[in-house]
Amino acid sequence: MLLNILVLEIIPFDDKRENILLKARKEGTLVVDASGSIGQYYSSKCNPTYPNMTIRDKDDGFDWCSSVAKDNNHKPWLGFSVKNNKISVTGYSVRAGCCYYGCCCLDDNTFVRGCCCELYSWSLRGSNDNITWVTIHKVEKDSKMRYCTNRSYDFKPSKFFKYVRLFQDEVPSYCDFCMVVNRFELYGKTETGNAVIFDDETELESDEEISIIGKVKN
């Protein structure tokens, strides 16, 4: 019997000098958190994954798998901050998971439905209080964002935020409400946390008012 084997190539991220997250990680100032994490199945078992696995300077096939959200009010997310700094974002790169290794899993015998946590509709959001989140950029119903696919986006500089998160907003009907990310990077600049002060009159009232749809680079 012949087996069809899917061979995937990991395409390197864009070589950008203004990367924020990798630089902060090397300096020891990067803080990475998430809504929760589950495992990835390889070597005949379910192995733990961690959100900081997504920030690296070398490509590999290991992914971060979010926990499965119970409803739309508890969306999966991957979050970043830089100690004592605020971030102005001019773009980002994200790589879908499922590059080489197996499904996201709850234990050695339980996998997410359809082996599917693929990115589909997602948004990049910023906050200065970790409560109110403003949409910086969003993508809707990208059905091709799977199997190690890269996406890179550029847009006008955002305002400065203390916290930035990538949210999974919607999943295909055949998937559990989760997300799997192989690699992630923010582009832009940082300034010390007290250097940027926003007047209340300049604050926009809703996500929709400031939503930026950036230019995608394939």
C-alpha positions as CSV (number, residue, x, y, z in Angstrom):
1,M,0.0,0.0,0.0
2,L,1.3,3.4,-1.0
3,L,1.2,6.2,1.6
4,N,0.8,9.8,0.6
5,I,3.2,11.9,2.7
6,L,2.8,15.6,3.1
7,V,6.1,17.4,3.0
8,L,6.0,20.9,4.3
9,E,8.7,23.6,3.9
10,I,9.1,26.1,6.7
11,I,9.5,29.5,4.9
12,P,11.7,31.9,7.0
13,F,10.1,35.1,8.4
14,D,10.8,38.4,6.7
15,D,14.2,39.7,7.7
16,K,13.2,42.9,9.5
17,R,15.5,44.9,11.8
18,E,12.7,46.5,13.8
19,N,11.5,43.2,15.5
20,I,10.2,43.9,19.0
21,L,9.7,40.5,20.6
22,L,12.9,38.6,19.7
23,K,15.0,41.7,20.7
24,A,13.2,41.9,24.1
25,R,13.6,38.1,24.6
26,K,17.3,38.4,24.1
27,E,17.4,41.4,26.5
28,G,15.4,39.5,29.1
29,T,12.5,42.0,29.1
30,L,9.9,40.0,27.2
31,V,6.8,38.8,29.0
32,V,4.6,36.2,27.1
33,D,1.3,34.9,28.4
34,A,-1.8,33.2,27.0
35,S,-5.4,32.3,27.7
36,G,-4.1,28.7,28.4
37,S,-2.1,25.9,26.8
38,I,-2.6,22.3,26.0
39,G,-0.2,19.8,24.4
40,Q,1.1,18.7,21.0
41,Y,1.3,15.0,20.1
42,Y,4.7,13.7,19.0
43,S,7.1,10.9,20.1
44,S,4.0,8.8,20.9
45,K,2.7,11.1,23.6
46,C,1.1,14.4,24.4
47,N,3.9,16.9,25.2
48,P,3.3,20.3,26.9
49,T,3.5,23.5,24.9
50,Y,4.2,27.0,26.1
51,P,3.4,30.4,24.6
52,N,7.0,31.6,24.6
53,M,7.8,28.8,22.1
54,T,6.4,31.2,19.4
55,I,9.3,33.7,19.9
56,R,12.6,32.4,18.4
57,D,15.3,33.1,15.9
58,K,15.5,29.6,14.5
59,D,12.7,27.8,12.7
60,D,11.4,24.5,13.9
61,G,8.3,22.4,13.7
62,F,7.2,22.6,17.3
63,D,4.0,24.6,17.9
64,W,2.2,26.3,20.8
65,C,-1.4,25.0,21.2
66,S,-3.9,27.2,23.1
67,S,-6.5,25.7,25.5
68,V,-10.0,25.1,24.1
69,A,-12.3,28.0,24.8
70,K,-15.6,27.2,26.3
71,D,-17.5,30.0,24.4
72,N,-17.1,33.1,22.4
73,N,-16.7,35.3,25.5
74,H,-13.5,33.5,26.4
75,K,-11.5,33.7,23.1
76,P,-8.1,32.0,22.9
77,W,-5.3,34.6,22.9
78,L,-1.5,34.9,22.9
79,G,-0.2,38.0,24.7
80,F,3.0,40.0,24.8
81,S,4.5,42.9,26.8
82,V,8.0,44.4,27.3
83,K,9.0,45.3,30.8
84,N,8.8,49.0,31.5
85,N,7.9,49.8,27.9
86,K,5.0,50.5,25.6
87,I,4.8,49.2,22.1
88,S,3.8,50.9,18.8
89,V,3.1,48.3,16.2
90,T,3.8,48.8,12.5
91,G,3.3,45.2,11.4
92,Y,3.6,41.5,12.4
93,S,4.3,38.1,11.1
94,V,2.6,34.9,12.1
95,R,3.1,31.3,11.1
96,A,0.4,28.7,11.4
97,G,1.1,25.5,13.3
98,C,1.0,21.9,12.2
99,C,4.3,22.2,10.4
100,Y,5.7,18.7,11.1
101,Y,4.4,17.4,14.4
102,G,1.0,16.0,15.4
103,C,-2.3,17.4,16.6
104,C,-2.9,19.5,19.6
105,C,-3.9,17.2,22.4
106,L,-5.4,17.1,25.9
107,D,-3.7,13.9,26.9
108,D,-2.0,10.9,25.3
109,N,-5.4,9.6,24.1
110,T,-7.5,12.8,23.5
111,F,-7.0,15.2,20.6
112,V,-8.8,18.3,19.6
113,R,-11.7,17.8,17.2
114,G,-10.5,17.1,13.7
115,C,-6.9,17.8,14.8
116,C,-7.8,21.4,14.1
117,C,-6.9,24.6,15.9
118,E,-6.0,26.5,12.8
119,L,-6.1,30.3,12.7
120,Y,-9.1,31.5,10.7
121,S,-10.5,34.9,11.9
122,W,-8.1,36.7,14.2
123,S,-7.3,40.1,15.5
124,L,-4.3,41.9,16.9
125,R,-5.3,44.1,19.8
126,G,-3.6,46.5,22.2
127,S,-4.4,47.7,25.8
128,N,-2.9,49.9,28.4
129,D,-4.9,48.5,31.4
130,N,-5.2,44.8,30.4
131,I,-9.0,45.2,30.4
132,T,-10.1,47.4,27.5
133,W,-8.7,46.1,24.2
134,V,-8.5,48.1,21.0
135,T,-8.2,46.4,17.6
136,I,-5.0,47.2,15.7
137,H,-5.5,44.8,12.8
138,K,-7.9,42.0,11.9
139,V,-8.3,39.2,9.4
140,E,-11.5,37.4,8.6
141,K,-12.1,33.9,7.3
142,D,-8.7,33.1,6.0
143,S,-9.3,29.5,5.0
144,K,-5.7,29.0,3.7
145,M,-4.0,29.9,7.0
146,R,-2.9,26.3,7.9
147,Y,-0.1,23.8,7.7
148,C,2.9,26.2,8.4
149,T,1.6,29.0,6.3
150,N,3.2,32.4,6.9
151,R,1.4,35.8,6.9
152,S,3.1,39.2,7.2
153,Y,1.3,42.5,7.5
154,D,2.4,46.1,7.4
155,F,0.3,49.1,8.4
156,K,0.7,52.7,9.8
157,P,2.1,52.9,13.4
158,S,-0.4,52.2,16.1
159,K,-0.6,54.2,19.2
160,F,1.5,52.9,22.1
161,F,0.2,50.0,24.1
162,K,1.5,48.3,27.2
163,Y,0.0,45.0,26.2
164,V,-0.6,43.4,22.8
165,R,-2.6,40.2,22.2
166,L,-3.4,38.0,19.2
167,F,-7.0,36.8,19.5
168,Q,-8.6,33.9,17.7
169,D,-12.1,35.4,17.0
170,E,-13.7,32.7,15.0
171,V,-12.9,29.1,13.9
172,P,-14.2,27.0,11.0
173,S,-17.3,24.9,11.9
174,Y,-15.2,21.7,11.9
175,C,-12.7,23.0,14.5
176,D,-12.7,23.3,18.3
177,F,-12.3,26.9,19.5
178,C,-8.6,27.0,19.9
179,M,-5.5,28.2,18.1
180,V,-2.1,26.8,17.1
181,V,0.8,29.1,16.3
182,N,4.3,28.1,15.3
183,R,6.0,31.5,15.3
184,F,5.1,35.1,15.9
185,E,6.8,38.5,15.7
186,L,5.8,42.1,16.2
187,Y,7.4,45.0,14.2
188,G,7.6,48.6,15.4
189,K,9.2,50.4,18.2
190,T,9.1,50.6,22.0
191,E,9.3,53.6,24.4
192,T,9.5,53.6,28.2
193,G,6.2,53.2,29.8
194,N,5.9,56.7,31.1
195,A,7.1,58.4,27.9
196,V,3.8,58.4,26.1
197,I,0.7,60.0,27.7
198,F,-2.6,59.9,25.9
199,D,-5.2,62.6,26.5
200,D,-8.7,61.3,27.2
201,E,-10.1,63.4,24.3
202,T,-7.9,61.5,21.8
203,E,-9.1,58.1,22.9
204,L,-11.4,56.3,20.4
205,E,-14.5,54.8,21.7
206,S,-14.7,51.5,19.9
207,D,-12.6,48.8,18.2
208,E,-14.3,49.5,14.9
209,E,-13.3,53.1,14.8
210,I,-9.6,52.3,14.8
211,S,-9.4,49.0,13.0
212,I,-6.6,49.0,10.5
213,I,-6.6,46.5,7.7
214,G,-2.9,46.1,6.8
215,K,-1.2,45.1,3.6
216,V,-0.5,41.4,3.5
217,K,2.8,40.1,2.3
218,N,2.8,36.5,1.1
